[in-house]
Amino acid sequence: MNKFIRSLGKYRELLPKQTIKTLRGQALSGDLKGAEKGLRKVVKKYDIQLP
């Protein structure tokens, strides 16, 4: 979970602030699988290259 939250920092400049907060909240509440899926979906939407 901490690894995922730290990885969100890489997208801070690229994604809307509210999106990052939502994904972080999902991960913290225990829905890590959903947060990872949401990140993939948003990255695809904004056409961002995954690191």
PQR file with spaces between the fields and no chain letter, atoms N, CA, C, O and H, PARSE charges and radii, in Angstrom:
ATOM       1  N    MET     1       0.827   -1.193    0.000 -0.4000 1.5000
ATOM       2  CA   MET     1       0.000    0.000    0.000 -0.0000 2.0000
ATOM       3  C    MET     1       0.873    1.259    0.000  0.5500 1.7000
ATOM       4  O    MET     1       0.627    2.181   -0.777 -0.5500 1.4000
ATOM       5  N    ASN     2       1.878    1.300    0.856 -0.4000 1.5000
ATOM       6  CA   ASN     2       2.753    2.479    0.901 -0.0000 2.0000
ATOM       7  C    ASN     2       3.484    2.681   -0.420  0.5500 1.7000
ATOM       8  O    ASN     2       3.711    3.811   -0.854 -0.5500 1.4000
ATOM       9  H    ASN     2       2.078    0.551    1.487  0.4000 1.0000
ATOM      10  N    LYS     3       3.848    1.573   -1.048 -0.4000 1.5000
ATOM      11  CA   LYS     3       4.541    1.651   -2.341 -0.0000 2.0000
ATOM      12  C    LYS     3       3.633    2.313   -3.382  0.5500 1.7000
ATOM      13  O    LYS     3       4.084    3.146   -4.168 -0.5500 1.4000
ATOM      14  H    LYS     3       3.664    0.655   -0.695  0.4000 1.0000
ATOM      15  N    PHE     4       2.359    1.936   -3.378 -0.4000 1.5000
ATOM      16  CA   PHE     4       1.402    2.514   -4.321 -0.0000 2.0000
ATOM      17  C    PHE     4       1.224    4.008   -4.056  0.5500 1.7000
ATOM      18  O    PHE     4       1.207    4.808   -4.991 -0.5500 1.4000
ATOM      19  H    PHE     4       1.994    1.259   -2.739  0.4000 1.0000
ATOM      20  N    ILE     5       1.094    4.375   -2.806 -0.4000 1.5000
ATOM      21  CA   ILE     5       0.886    5.785   -2.455 -0.0000 2.0000
ATOM      22  C    ILE     5       2.101    6.621   -2.852  0.5500 1.7000
ATOM      23  O    ILE     5       1.956    7.741   -3.342 -0.5500 1.4000
ATOM      24  H    ILE     5       1.108    3.725   -2.047  0.4000 1.0000
ATOM      25  N    ARG     6       3.296    6.073   -2.639 -0.4000 1.5000
ATOM      26  CA   ARG     6       4.503    6.788   -3.065 -0.0000 2.0000
ATOM      27  C    ARG     6       4.558    6.917   -4.586  0.5500 1.7000
ATOM      28  O    ARG     6       5.026    7.926   -5.114 -0.5500 1.4000
ATOM      29  H    ARG     6       3.414    5.164   -2.241  0.4000 1.0000
ATOM      30  N    SER     7       4.082    5.899   -5.278 -0.4000 1.5000
ATOM      31  CA   SER     7       4.115    5.945   -6.745 -0.0000 2.0000
ATOM      32  C    SER     7       3.161    7.012   -7.294  0.5500 1.7000
ATOM      33  O    SER     7       3.360    7.505   -8.404 -0.5500 1.4000
ATOM      34  H    SER     7       3.702    5.079   -4.849  0.4000 1.0000
ATOM      35  N    LEU     8       2.132    7.369   -6.528 -0.4000 1.5000
ATOM      36  CA   LEU     8       1.224    8.426   -6.969 -0.0000 2.0000
ATOM      37  C    LEU     8       1.934    9.773   -7.079  0.5500 1.7000
ATOM      38  O    LEU     8       1.522   10.637   -7.854 -0.5500 1.4000
ATOM      39  H    LEU     8       1.970    6.969   -5.626  0.4000 1.0000
ATOM      40  N    GLY     9       2.994    9.946   -6.307 -0.4000 1.5000
ATOM      41  CA   GLY     9       3.756   11.189   -6.350 -0.0000 2.0000
ATOM      42  C    GLY     9       4.329   11.480   -7.723  0.5500 1.7000
ATOM      43  O    GLY     9       4.519   12.640   -8.089 -0.5500 1.4000
ATOM      44  H    GLY     9       3.328    9.244   -5.677  0.4000 1.0000
ATOM      45  N    LYS    10       4.607   10.425   -8.487 -0.4000 1.5000
ATOM      46  CA   LYS    10       5.152   10.600   -9.832 -0.0000 2.0000
ATOM      47  C    LYS    10       4.142   11.268  -10.760  0.5500 1.7000
ATOM      48  O    LYS    10       4.519   11.884  -11.757 -0.5500 1.4000
ATOM      49  H    LYS    10       4.453    9.483   -8.189  0.4000 1.0000
ATOM      50  N    TYR    11       2.871   11.143  -10.432 -0.4000 1.5000
ATOM      51  CA   TYR    11       1.809   11.671  -11.290 -0.0000 2.0000
ATOM      52  C    TYR    11       1.268   13.017  -10.796  0.5500 1.7000
ATOM      53  O    TYR    11       0.318   13.550  -11.370 -0.5500 1.4000
ATOM      54  H    TYR    11       2.565   10.642   -9.623  0.4000 1.0000
ATOM      55  N    ARG    12       1.858   13.559   -9.751 -0.4000 1.5000
ATOM      56  CA   ARG    12       1.355   14.790   -9.129 -0.0000 2.0000
ATOM      57  C    ARG    12       1.214   15.939  -10.126  0.5500 1.7000
ATOM      58  O    ARG    12       0.239   16.688  -10.076 -0.5500 1.4000
ATOM      59  H    ARG    12       2.630   13.126   -9.285  0.4000 1.0000
ATOM      60  N    GLU    13       2.166   16.077  -11.013 -0.4000 1.5000
ATOM      61  CA   GLU    13       2.148   17.166  -12.005 -0.0000 2.0000
ATOM      62  C    GLU    13       1.250   16.846  -13.202  0.5500 1.7000
ATOM      63  O    GLU    13       0.848   17.746  -13.939 -0.5500 1.4000
ATOM      64  H    GLU    13       2.959   15.468  -11.053  0.4000 1.0000
ATOM      65  N    LEU    14       0.940   15.567  -13.391 -0.4000 1.5000
ATOM      66  CA   LEU    14       0.254   15.142  -14.608 -0.0000 2.0000
ATOM      67  C    LEU    14      -1.242   14.924  -14.442  0.5500 1.7000
ATOM      68  O    LEU    14      -1.997   15.053  -15.406 -0.5500 1.4000
ATOM      69  H    LEU    14       1.267   14.836  -12.793  0.4000 1.0000
ATOM      70  N    LEU    15      -1.679   14.595  -13.233 -0.4000 1.5000
ATOM      71  CA   LEU    15      -3.088   14.281  -12.992 -0.0000 2.0000
ATOM      72  C    LEU    15      -3.739   15.338  -12.120  0.5500 1.7000
ATOM      73  O    LEU    15      -3.056   16.025  -11.361 -0.5500 1.4000
ATOM      74  H    LEU    15      -1.065   14.489  -12.450  0.4000 1.0000
ATOM      75  N    PRO    16      -5.054   15.475  -12.223 -0.5600 1.5000
ATOM      76  CA   PRO    16      -5.762   16.419  -11.349  0.2800 2.0000
ATOM      77  C    PRO    16      -5.593   16.037   -9.876  0.5500 1.7000
ATOM      78  O    PRO    16      -5.521   14.858   -9.526 -0.5500 1.4000
ATOM      79  N    LYS    17      -5.533   17.042   -9.041 -0.4000 1.5000
ATOM      80  CA   LYS    17      -5.318   16.840   -7.612 -0.0000 2.0000
ATOM      81  C    LYS    17      -6.395   15.935   -6.998  0.5500 1.7000
ATOM      82  O    LYS    17      -6.091   15.070   -6.176 -0.5500 1.4000
ATOM      83  H    LYS    17      -5.592   17.999   -9.324  0.4000 1.0000
ATOM      84  N    GLN    18      -7.633   16.137   -7.397 -0.4000 1.5000
ATOM      85  CA   GLN    18      -8.724   15.357   -6.829 -0.0000 2.0000
ATOM      86  C    GLN    18      -8.613   13.878   -7.203  0.5500 1.7000
ATOM      87  O    GLN    18      -8.973   13.011   -6.406 -0.5500 1.4000
ATOM      88  H    GLN    18      -7.880   16.840   -8.065  0.4000 1.0000
ATOM      89  N    THR    19      -8.131   13.591   -8.381 -0.4000 1.5000
ATOM      90  CA   THR    19      -7.951   12.204   -8.811 -0.0000 2.0000
ATOM      91  C    THR    19      -6.923   11.504   -7.929  0.5500 1.7000
ATOM      92  O    THR    19      -7.130   10.366   -7.507 -0.5500 1.4000
ATOM      93  H    THR    19      -7.839   14.296   -9.029  0.4000 1.0000
ATOM      94  N    ILE    20      -5.827   12.183   -7.656 -0.4000 1.5000
ATOM      95  CA   ILE    20      -4.790   11.602   -6.804 -0.0000 2.0000
ATOM      96  C    ILE    20      -5.325   11.382   -5.401  0.5500 1.7000
ATOM      97  O    ILE    20      -5.045   10.353   -4.786 -0.5500 1.4000
ATOM      98  H    ILE    20      -5.660   13.107   -7.999  0.4000 1.0000
ATOM      99  N    LYS    21      -6.097   12.341   -4.882 -0.4000 1.5000
ATOM     100  CA   LYS    21      -6.680   12.194   -3.551 -0.0000 2.0000
ATOM     101  C    LYS    21      -7.645   11.012   -3.492  0.5500 1.7000
ATOM     102  O    LYS    21      -7.682   10.282   -2.501 -0.5500 1.4000
ATOM     103  H    LYS    21      -6.325   13.177   -5.381  0.4000 1.0000
ATOM     104  N    THR    22      -8.418   10.831   -4.547 -0.4000 1.5000
ATOM     105  CA   THR    22      -9.369    9.727   -4.602 -0.0000 2.0000
ATOM     106  C    THR    22      -8.646    8.387   -4.603  0.5500 1.7000
ATOM     107  O    THR    22      -9.011    7.480   -3.856 -0.5500 1.4000
ATOM     108  H    THR    22      -8.388   11.424   -5.352  0.4000 1.0000
ATOM     109  N    LEU    23      -7.625    8.263   -5.440 -0.4000 1.5000
ATOM     110  CA   LEU    23      -6.873    7.015   -5.520 -0.0000 2.0000
ATOM     111  C    LEU    23      -6.156    6.722   -4.205  0.5500 1.7000
ATOM     112  O    LEU    23      -6.102    5.573   -3.767 -0.5500 1.4000
ATOM     113  H    LEU    23      -7.329    9.001   -6.047  0.4000 1.0000
ATOM     114  N    ARG    24      -5.618    7.737   -3.588 -0.4000 1.5000
ATOM     115  CA   ARG    24      -4.938    7.578   -2.291 -0.0000 2.0000
ATOM     116  C    ARG    24      -5.933    7.119   -1.232  0.5500 1.7000
ATOM     117  O    ARG    24      -5.636    6.227   -0.437 -0.5500 1.4000
ATOM     118  H    ARG    24      -5.661    8.670   -3.944  0.4000 1.0000
ATOM     119  N    GLY    25      -7.108    7.729   -1.225 -0.4000 1.5000
ATOM     120  CA   GLY    25      -8.143    7.347   -0.271 -0.0000 2.0000
ATOM     121  C    GLY    25      -8.597    5.911   -0.453  0.5500 1.7000
ATOM     122  O    GLY    25      -8.825    5.198    0.524 -0.5500 1.4000
ATOM     123  H    GLY    25      -7.349    8.454   -1.871  0.4000 1.0000
ATOM     124  N    GLN    26      -8.728    5.491   -1.692 -0.4000 1.5000
ATOM     125  CA   GLN    26      -9.093    4.100   -1.973 -0.0000 2.0000
ATOM     126  C    GLN    26      -8.045    3.150   -1.413  0.5500 1.7000
ATOM     127  O    GLN    26      -8.385    2.152   -0.777 -0.5500 1.4000
ATOM     128  H    GLN    26      -8.543    6.070   -2.486  0.4000 1.0000
ATOM     129  N    ALA    27      -6.785    3.453   -1.645 -0.4000 1.5000
ATOM     130  CA   ALA    27      -5.710    2.587   -1.175 -0.0000 2.0000
ATOM     131  C    ALA    27      -5.687    2.532    0.355  0.5500 1.7000
ATOM     132  O    ALA    27      -5.527    1.461    0.941 -0.5500 1.4000
ATOM     133  H    ALA    27      -6.510    4.264   -2.162  0.4000 1.0000
ATOM     134  N    LEU    28      -5.846    3.674    0.985 -0.4000 1.5000
ATOM     135  CA   LEU    28      -5.817    3.719    2.447 -0.0000 2.0000
ATOM     136  C    LEU    28      -6.996    2.988    3.075  0.5500 1.7000
ATOM     137  O    LEU    28      -6.876    2.447    4.175 -0.5500 1.4000
ATOM     138  H    LEU    28      -5.976    4.544    0.510  0.4000 1.0000
ATOM     139  N    SER    29      -8.127    2.967    2.389 -0.4000 1.5000
ATOM     140  CA   SER    29      -9.301    2.293    2.930 -0.0000 2.0000
ATOM     141  C    SER    29      -9.258    0.787    2.699  0.5500 1.7000
ATOM     142  O    SER    29     -10.123    0.056    3.182 -0.5500 1.4000
ATOM     143  H    SER    29      -8.224    3.406    1.496  0.4000 1.0000
ATOM     144  N    GLY    30      -8.252    0.324    1.963 -0.4000 1.5000
ATOM     145  CA   GLY    30      -8.085   -1.105    1.772 -0.0000 2.0000
ATOM     146  C    GLY    30      -8.405   -1.608    0.382  0.5500 1.7000
ATOM     147  O    GLY    30      -8.229   -2.793    0.098 -0.5500 1.4000
ATOM     148  H    GLY    30      -7.549    0.918    1.571  0.4000 1.0000
ATOM     149  N    ASP    31      -8.872   -0.732   -0.485 -0.4000 1.5000
ATOM     150  CA   ASP    31      -9.219   -1.147   -1.846 -0.0000 2.0000
ATOM     151  C    ASP    31      -8.042   -0.883   -2.783  0.5500 1.7000
ATOM     152  O    ASP    31      -8.138   -0.097   -3.726 -0.5500 1.4000
ATOM     153  H    ASP    31      -9.015    0.230   -0.254  0.4000 1.0000
ATOM     154  N    LEU    32      -6.941   -1.553   -2.501 -0.4000 1.5000
ATOM     155  CA   LEU    32      -5.723   -1.342   -3.287 -0.0000 2.0000
ATOM     156  C    LEU    32      -5.907   -1.795   -4.725  0.5500 1.7000
ATOM     157  O    LEU    32      -5.424   -1.146   -5.653 -0.5500 1.4000
ATOM     158  H    LEU    32      -6.862   -2.191   -1.735  0.4000 1.0000
ATOM     159  N    LYS    33      -6.603   -2.904   -4.909 -0.4000 1.5000
ATOM     160  CA   LYS    33      -6.835   -3.420   -6.259 -0.0000 2.0000
ATOM     161  C    LYS    33      -7.643   -2.405   -7.085  0.5500 1.7000
ATOM     162  O    LYS    33      -7.337   -2.172   -8.254 -0.5500 1.4000
ATOM     163  H    LYS    33      -6.995   -3.431   -4.155  0.4000 1.0000
ATOM     164  N    GLY    34      -8.661   -1.813   -6.483 -0.4000 1.5000
ATOM     165  CA   GLY    34      -9.474   -0.819   -7.171 -0.0000 2.0000
ATOM     166  C    GLY    34      -8.698    0.448   -7.470  0.5500 1.7000
ATOM     167  O    GLY    34      -8.878    1.057   -8.524 -0.5500 1.4000
ATOM     168  H    GLY    34      -8.910   -2.003   -5.533  0.4000 1.0000
ATOM     169  N    ALA    35      -7.834    0.849   -6.545 -0.4000 1.5000
ATOM     170  CA   ALA    35      -7.019    2.048   -6.748 -0.0000 2.0000
ATOM     171  C    ALA    35      -6.041    1.842   -7.901  0.5500 1.7000
ATOM     172  O    ALA    35      -5.837    2.746   -8.711 -0.5500 1.4000
ATOM     173  H    ALA    35      -7.688    0.355   -5.689  0.4000 1.0000
ATOM     174  N    GLU    36      -5.437    0.658   -7.977 -0.4000 1.5000
ATOM     175  CA   GLU    36      -4.512    0.376   -9.069 -0.0000 2.0000
ATOM     176  C    GLU    36      -5.245    0.354  -10.410  0.5500 1.7000
ATOM     177  O    GLU    36      -4.734    0.851  -11.414 -0.5500 1.4000
ATOM     178  H    GLU    36      -5.603   -0.076   -7.319  0.4000 1.0000
ATOM     179  N    LYS    37      -6.434   -0.220  -10.418 -0.4000 1.5000
ATOM     180  CA   LYS    37      -7.230   -0.249  -11.641 -0.0000 2.0000
ATOM     181  C    LYS    37      -7.618    1.175  -12.052  0.5500 1.7000
ATOM     182  O    LYS    37      -7.566    1.519  -13.232 -0.5500 1.4000
ATOM     183  H    LYS    37      -6.849   -0.623   -9.603  0.4000 1.0000
ATOM     184  N    GLY    38      -8.005    1.993  -11.081 -0.4000 1.5000
ATOM     185  CA   GLY    38      -8.359    3.378  -11.357 -0.0000 2.0000
ATOM     186  C    GLY    38      -7.187    4.166  -11.914  0.5500 1.7000
ATOM     187  O    GLY    38      -7.353    4.984  -12.819 -0.5500 1.4000
ATOM     188  H    GLY    38      -8.047    1.714  -10.122  0.4000 1.0000
ATOM     189  N    LEU    39      -5.992    3.916  -11.369 -0.4000 1.5000
ATOM     190  CA   LEU    39      -4.799    4.612  -11.872 -0.0000 2.0000
ATOM     191  C    LEU    39      -4.534    4.229  -13.321  0.5500 1.7000
ATOM     192  O    LEU    39      -4.243    5.094  -14.147 -0.5500 1.4000
ATOM     193  H    LEU    39      -5.856    3.252  -10.634  0.4000 1.0000
ATOM     194  N    ARG    40      -4.632    2.941  -13.637 -0.4000 1.5000
ATOM     195  CA   ARG    40      -4.426    2.515  -15.027 -0.0000 2.0000
ATOM     196  C    ARG    40      -5.438    3.173  -15.956  0.5500 1.7000
ATOM     197  O    ARG    40      -5.094    3.592  -17.061 -0.5500 1.4000
ATOM     198  H    ARG    40      -4.868    2.239  -12.966  0.4000 1.0000
ATOM     199  N    LYS    41      -6.685    3.263  -15.505 -0.4000 1.5000
ATOM     200  CA   LYS    41      -7.750    3.846  -16.320 -0.0000 2.0000
ATOM     201  C    LYS    41      -7.504    5.339  -16.563  0.5500 1.7000
ATOM     202  O    LYS    41      -7.671    5.827  -17.681 -0.5500 1.4000
ATOM     203  H    LYS    41      -6.964    2.922  -14.608  0.4000 1.0000
ATOM     204  N    VAL    42      -7.109    6.049  -15.520 -0.4000 1.5000
ATOM     205  CA   VAL    42      -6.871    7.491  -15.623 -0.0000 2.0000
ATOM     206  C    VAL    42      -5.634    7.768  -16.478  0.5500 1.7000
ATOM     207  O    VAL    42      -5.619    8.715  -17.265 -0.5500 1.4000
ATOM     208  H    VAL    42      -6.973    5.652  -14.612  0.4000 1.0000
ATOM     209  N    VAL    43      -4.604    6.947  -16.321 -0.4000 1.5000
ATOM     210  CA   VAL    43      -3.390    7.123  -17.117 -0.0000 2.0000
ATOM     211  C    VAL    43      -3.720    6.931  -18.592  0.5500 1.7000
ATOM     212  O    VAL    43      -3.227    7.663  -19.451 -0.5500 1.4000
ATOM     213  H    VAL    43      -4.616    6.179  -15.682  0.4000 1.0000
ATOM     214  N    LYS    44      -4.553    5.946  -18.870 -0.4000 1.5000
ATOM     215  CA   LYS    44      -4.970    5.713  -20.253 -0.0000 2.0000
ATOM     216  C    LYS    44      -5.792    6.899  -20.780  0.5500 1.7000
ATOM     217  O    LYS    44      -5.630    7.312  -21.928 -0.5500 1.4000
ATOM     218  H    LYS    44      -4.952    5.352  -18.173  0.4000 1.0000
ATOM     219  N    LYS    45      -6.671    7.438  -19.933 -0.4000 1.5000
ATOM     220  CA   LYS    45      -7.521    8.562  -20.331 -0.0000 2.0000
ATOM     221  C    LYS    45      -6.685    9.786  -20.692  0.5500 1.7000
ATOM     222  O    LYS    45      -6.939   10.447  -21.699 -0.5500 1.4000
ATOM     223  H    LYS    45      -6.802    7.102  -19.001  0.4000 1.0000
ATOM     224  N    TYR    46      -5.691   10.078  -19.866 -0.4000 1.5000
ATOM     225  CA   TYR    46      -4.852   11.250  -20.092 -0.0000 2.0000
ATOM     226  C    TYR    46      -3.652   10.945  -20.988  0.5500 1.7000
ATOM     227  O    TYR    46      -2.828   11.823  -21.243 -0.5500 1.4000
ATOM     228  H    TYR    46      -5.485    9.541  -19.048  0.4000 1.0000
ATOM     229  N    ASP    47      -3.552    9.702  -21.465 -0.4000 1.5000
ATOM     230  CA   ASP    47      -2.493    9.282  -22.372 -0.0000 2.0000
ATOM     231  C    ASP    47      -1.109    9.591  -21.807  0.5500 1.7000
ATOM     232  O    ASP    47      -0.300   10.275  -22.434 -0.5500 1.4000
ATOM     233  H    ASP    47      -4.222    8.989  -21.258  0.4000 1.0000
ATOM     234  N    ILE    48      -0.861    9.070  -20.605 -0.4000 1.5000
ATOM     235  CA   ILE    48       0.410    9.268  -19.904 -0.0000 2.0000
ATOM     236  C    ILE    48       1.189    7.956  -19.969  0.5500 1.7000
ATOM     237  O    ILE    48       0.618    6.876  -19.822 -0.5500 1.4000
ATOM     238  H    ILE    48      -1.519    8.515  -20.096  0.4000 1.0000
ATOM     239  N    GLN    49       2.495    8.061  -20.190 -0.4000 1.5000
ATOM     240  CA   GLN    49       3.341    6.873  -20.207 -0.0000 2.0000
ATOM     241  C    GLN    49       3.599    6.417  -18.773  0.5500 1.7000
ATOM     242  O    GLN    49       4.014    7.216  -17.933 -0.5500 1.4000
ATOM     243  H    GLN    49       2.959    8.939  -20.309  0.4000 1.0000
ATOM     244  N    LEU    50       3.355    5.133  -18.488 -0.4000 1.5000
ATOM     245  CA   LEU    50       3.640    4.584  -17.176 -0.0000 2.0000
ATOM     246  C    LEU    50       5.140    4.435  -16.980  0.5500 1.7000
ATOM     247  O    LEU    50       5.847    3.986  -17.882 -0.5500 1.4000
ATOM     248  H    LEU    50       3.019    4.484  -19.171  0.4000 1.0000
ATOM     249  N    PRO    51       5.628    4.812  -15.801 -0.5600 1.5000
ATOM     250  CA   PRO    51       7.072    4.653  -15.538  0.2800 2.0000
ATOM     251  C    PRO    51       7.429    3.207  -15.297  0.5500 1.7000
ATOM     252  O    PRO    51       8.595    2.889  -15.061 -0.5500 1.4000
